[in-house]
Structure formats: structure tokens, C-alpha cells
């Protein structure tokens, strides 16, 4: 997902992720460094057995790929997508905010995990920000939904128009509507 920088973004090509939904099982393949947080929401839902559970939803711009500068430029560019990062059945939520913007993520750390019953894991997470915020929580995992195809950008975040505004949508964009498979693909006219 977010790996070594690619050499350059060739004109007429686009980055295409492997899939549009990622989970805690993919954690080791992912990286949230320099992703931008646009919003947080708590979603209350009732389980099939009548119990209330709360999910933490994060509206982020996820950096799929860093692109090395093409001389004479000295600056990286990026393949960026608006995504919803959902932590399911959250407990022990603590948010510390000291002020300062923007809300740029330094990293997501898996602090620990515990199996309460067979195949029933509780994960402890720390979402750390560069400047002003720290979020700690426990959850039954996460799901990150890619809501739109990655856009090649000079910046690490997208403006509200390009990203479709603030959203906590859980509908993934359809990768199979793209013209080819994962990686850099040629885009049609």
C-alpha cells in the first residue's frame, strides 16, 4: 500500500491500489505517515443481539504512494485518496488535543492485542499526530475504505472539492471499473 517511493509519475498513468477495503489484517502493509485527518465522528449502532456499540470514524486523505521528484523539482508528489478509517466497537477512547493545525498523522501504532475468546480480538491503538493530537483506543479491529481513486497531487492532502467534501461513507470505489490491474496503469482518454 504505502511503500517505497516510485521513481516518477508518468503522464497518462495512475496508481491503482490492490483493493478498496483494508483491515487490521493488512496493518503491516500499511502506513499512515503524513495522512491528513479532515474529521472525526462517533457512530452508534445496535448489534443483532440488542447491544449498543460505538465506532470511531476518521475521514482521512491516505497517501498510497510517494513519488520521487523529477528534476528540476526538488519536491515529492503523491498518490492520494479520500478514505474512511473505521475502528469498530471502540472502548477506552482518549483524545488529547493541544491545539495547532493541520491535523497530520505521524503514524498508527498497534500497542497490543488480546484474544478475549477464540477469534475475538481486542486491539489497542495509538493514532499519533505531528503537531497537536494523540488518540488512544481499543477496538475489535479497523476497516479502511477507499472512497475514490487515488489522485496524483503535489500536496499530501486534497482540497474539499477533489475529495468530495467531508465524508464518513463506507462505500468503496470500484477498482474493477479501472482499465487494468494493481500498480501503475495507463489511463484512457
NORVENMO-V691203 format. One record per residue. N is the residue number from 1. RES is the residue in three letters. SS is DSSP state (@ for helix, = for strand, . for the rest). Layout:
n->N res->RES ss->SS
n->N res->RES ss->SS
This chain:
n->1 res->UNK ss->.
n->2 res->UNK ss->.
n->3 res->UNK ss->.
n->4 res->UNK ss->.
n->5 res->UNK ss->.
n->6 res->UNK ss->=
n->7 res->UNK ss->.
n->8 res->UNK ss->.
n->9 res->UNK ss->.
n->10 res->UNK ss->.
n->11 res->UNK ss->.
n->12 res->UNK ss->.
n->13 res->UNK ss->=
n->14 res->UNK ss->=
n->15 res->UNK ss->=
n->16 res->UNK ss->=
n->17 res->UNK ss->.
n->18 res->UNK ss->.
n->19 res->UNK ss->.
n->20 res->UNK ss->.
n->21 res->UNK ss->=
n->22 res->UNK ss->=
n->23 res->UNK ss->=
n->24 res->UNK ss->@
n->25 res->UNK ss->@
n->26 res->UNK ss->@
n->27 res->UNK ss->@
n->28 res->UNK ss->@
n->29 res->UNK ss->@
n->30 res->UNK ss->.
n->31 res->UNK ss->.
n->32 res->UNK ss->.
n->33 res->UNK ss->.
n->34 res->UNK ss->.
n->35 res->UNK ss->.
n->36 res->UNK ss->=
n->37 res->UNK ss->=
n->38 res->UNK ss->=
n->39 res->UNK ss->=
n->40 res->UNK ss->=
n->41 res->UNK ss->=
n->42 res->UNK ss->=
n->43 res->UNK ss->=
n->44 res->UNK ss->=
n->45 res->UNK ss->=
n->46 res->UNK ss->=
n->47 res->UNK ss->.
n->48 res->UNK ss->.
n->49 res->UNK ss->.
n->50 res->UNK ss->.
n->51 res->UNK ss->.
n->52 res->UNK ss->=
n->53 res->UNK ss->=
n->54 res->UNK ss->=
n->55 res->UNK ss->=
n->56 res->UNK ss->=
n->57 res->UNK ss->=
n->58 res->UNK ss->=
n->59 res->UNK ss->=
n->60 res->UNK ss->=
n->61 res->UNK ss->=
n->62 res->UNK ss->=
n->63 res->UNK ss->=
n->64 res->UNK ss->=
n->65 res->UNK ss->=
n->66 res->UNK ss->=
n->67 res->UNK ss->=
n->68 res->UNK ss->.
n->69 res->UNK ss->.
n->70 res->UNK ss->.
n->71 res->UNK ss->.
n->72 res->UNK ss->.
n->73 res->UNK ss->.
n->74 res->UNK ss->.
n->75 res->UNK ss->.
n->76 res->UNK ss->.
n->77 res->UNK ss->=
n->78 res->UNK ss->=
n->79 res->UNK ss->=
n->80 res->UNK ss->=
n->81 res->UNK ss->=
n->82 res->UNK ss->=
n->83 res->UNK ss->=
n->84 res->UNK ss->=
n->85 res->UNK ss->=
n->86 res->UNK ss->=
n->87 res->UNK ss->=
n->88 res->UNK ss->.
n->89 res->UNK ss->.
n->90 res->UNK ss->.
n->91 res->UNK ss->=
n->92 res->UNK ss->=
n->93 res->UNK ss->=
n->94 res->UNK ss->=
n->95 res->UNK ss->=
n->96 res->UNK ss->=
n->97 res->UNK ss->=
n->98 res->UNK ss->.
n->99 res->UNK ss->.
n->100 res->UNK ss->.
n->101 res->UNK ss->.
n->102 res->UNK ss->.
n->103 res->UNK ss->.
n->104 res->UNK ss->=
n->105 res->UNK ss->=
n->106 res->UNK ss->=
n->107 res->UNK ss->=
n->108 res->UNK ss->=
n->109 res->UNK ss->=
n->110 res->UNK ss->=
n->111 res->UNK ss->=
n->112 res->UNK ss->=
n->113 res->UNK ss->=
n->114 res->UNK ss->=
n->115 res->UNK ss->=
n->116 res->UNK ss->=
n->117 res->UNK ss->=
n->118 res->UNK ss->.
n->119 res->UNK ss->.
n->120 res->UNK ss->=
n->121 res->UNK ss->=
n->122 res->UNK ss->=
n->123 res->UNK ss->=
n->124 res->UNK ss->=
n->125 res->UNK ss->=
n->126 res->UNK ss->=
n->127 res->UNK ss->=
n->128 res->UNK ss->=
n->129 res->UNK ss->=
n->130 res->UNK ss->.
n->131 res->UNK ss->.
n->132 res->UNK ss->.
n->133 res->UNK ss->=
n->134 res->UNK ss->=
n->135 res->UNK ss->=
n->136 res->UNK ss->=
n->137 res->UNK ss->=
n->138 res->UNK ss->=
n->139 res->UNK ss->=
n->140 res->UNK ss->.
n->141 res->UNK ss->.
n->142 res->UNK ss->=
n->143 res->UNK ss->=
n->144 res->UNK ss->=
n->145 res->UNK ss->=
n->146 res->UNK ss->=
n->147 res->UNK ss->.
n->148 res->UNK ss->.
n->149 res->UNK ss->.
n->150 res->UNK ss->.
n->151 res->UNK ss->=
n->152 res->UNK ss->=
n->153 res->UNK ss->=
n->154 res->UNK ss->.
n->155 res->UNK ss->.
n->156 res->UNK ss->.
n->157 res->UNK ss->.
n->158 res->UNK ss->.
n->159 res->UNK ss->.
n->160 res->UNK ss->@
n->161 res->UNK ss->@
n->162 res->UNK ss->@
n->163 res->UNK ss->@
n->164 res->UNK ss->.
n->165 res->UNK ss->.
n->166 res->UNK ss->.
n->167 res->UNK ss->.
n->168 res->UNK ss->.
n->169 res->UNK ss->.
n->170 res->UNK ss->.
n->171 res->UNK ss->.
n->172 res->UNK ss->.
n->173 res->UNK ss->.
n->174 res->UNK ss->.
n->175 res->UNK ss->@
n->176 res->UNK ss->@
n->177 res->UNK ss->@
n->178 res->UNK ss->.
n->179 res->UNK ss->.
n->180 res->UNK ss->.
n->181 res->UNK ss->.
n->182 res->UNK ss->.
n->183 res->UNK ss->=
n->184 res->UNK ss->=
n->185 res->UNK ss->=
n->186 res->UNK ss->=
n->187 res->UNK ss->.
n->188 res->UNK ss->.
n->189 res->UNK ss->.
